[in-house]
Amino acid sequence: MADDDVTRRTRLANERTYLAWLRTGLTAFAVSLGAGEIVPAVTGGTTWPYSIIGGAFALLGVGFTGFAFVRERQVERALDEGGYAPLDQRVISGLAATGILLGLALLVITVAVD
């Protein structure tokens, strides 16, 4: 019975983690809308850099949302087999690097674009 309880808690933790990945993707979509549409509409002037950054944040959101599904399936499969699914550090590094680069790009266009 104790093993069943541990597996149940692990599955629930996996579900919460899946939802956290989805929330992160939705947040990137919101930033996409803000950076690509709302900020240019409010500030006026040049809009194309904001559109590019907005599109890039939307792609980041797609990445987070897609990875949420893939990761949830990996963990569930590992649990079914009694194993462990380590987190792929290349994916995490890529998502983090993309977020950092987009943040820096947003900083640059916010300061440089009139």
C-alpha positions in Angstrom: 0.0 0.0 0.0 2.9 2.4 0.8 4.2 2.0 -2.8 0.8 2.8 -4.2 0.7 6.0 -2.2 4.2 7.1 -3.3 3.2 6.4 -7.0 0.0 8.3 -6.5 1.8 11.3 -5.1 4.4 11.2 -7.8 1.7 11.2 -10.5 0.0 14.1 -8.8 3.3 16.0 -8.7 3.8 15.2 -12.4 0.4 16.7 -13.1 1.2 19.9 -11.1 4.5 20.2 -13.0 2.7 19.7 -16.3 0.3 22.5 -15.4 3.3 24.7 -14.4 4.8 24.2 -17.8 1.5 25.1 -19.4 1.2 28.3 -17.3 4.7 29.3 -18.4 3.7 28.8 -22.0 0.5 30.9 -21.5 2.6 33.6 -19.9 4.9 33.7 -22.9 1.8 34.1 -25.1 0.7 37.0 -22.9 4.1 38.6 -23.2 3.9 38.0 -27.0 0.7 39.9 -27.2 1.9 42.7 -24.9 5.2 43.2 -26.7 4.0 42.6 -30.2 0.6 44.4 -30.1 -0.1 46.4 -27.0 3.2 48.3 -26.5 3.5 49.5 -30.1 -0.2 50.6 -30.1 0.3 52.6 -26.9 3.7 54.1 -27.8 3.3 54.8 -31.5 6.3 55.1 -33.8 8.2 52.1 -35.2 6.3 48.8 -34.7 8.2 46.1 -36.6 10.8 45.3 -33.9 8.0 44.8 -31.4 6.2 42.5 -33.9 9.3 40.4 -34.3 9.9 40.1 -30.5 6.2 39.4 -30.0 6.4 36.6 -32.6 9.5 35.2 -30.9 7.8 35.2 -27.5 4.8 33.3 -29.1 7.3 30.7 -30.4 8.8 30.4 -26.9 5.2 29.8 -25.6 4.7 27.1 -28.2 8.0 25.5 -27.0 7.0 25.5 -23.4 3.5 24.2 -24.2 4.9 21.4 -26.4 7.6 20.4 -23.9 4.9 20.3 -21.2 3.2 17.5 -23.1 6.4 15.6 -24.0 7.7 15.8 -20.4 4.4 14.7 -18.9 4.4 11.6 -21.1 8.1 10.8 -20.4 7.5 10.9 -16.6 4.2 8.8 -16.9 6.0 6.2 -19.0 8.9 6.0 -16.6 6.4 5.6 -13.7 4.6 2.8 -15.5 7.9 1.0 -16.0 9.0 1.7 -12.4 11.9 4.0 -13.5 12.9 7.6 -13.6 12.8 10.1 -16.4 15.7 12.6 -16.0 15.1 16.1 -17.3 16.9 16.8 -20.6 19.3 19.6 -19.7 19.6 20.6 -23.4 16.0 21.4 -23.6 16.1 23.4 -20.3 19.3 25.2 -21.4 17.7 26.0 -24.8 14.5 27.4 -23.2 16.5 29.4 -20.7 18.9 30.8 -23.4 15.9 31.7 -25.6 14.2 33.5 -22.7 17.4 35.4 -21.9 18.0 36.4 -25.5 14.4 37.6 -25.9 14.6 39.6 -22.7 17.8 41.3 -23.8 16.3 41.9 -27.3 13.2 43.4 -25.6 15.5 45.6 -23.5 17.4 46.8 -26.6 14.3 47.7 -28.6 12.7 49.4 -25.6 15.7 51.6 -25.2 16.6 52.1 -28.9 13.3 52.3 -30.8 11.6 55.7 -30.7 
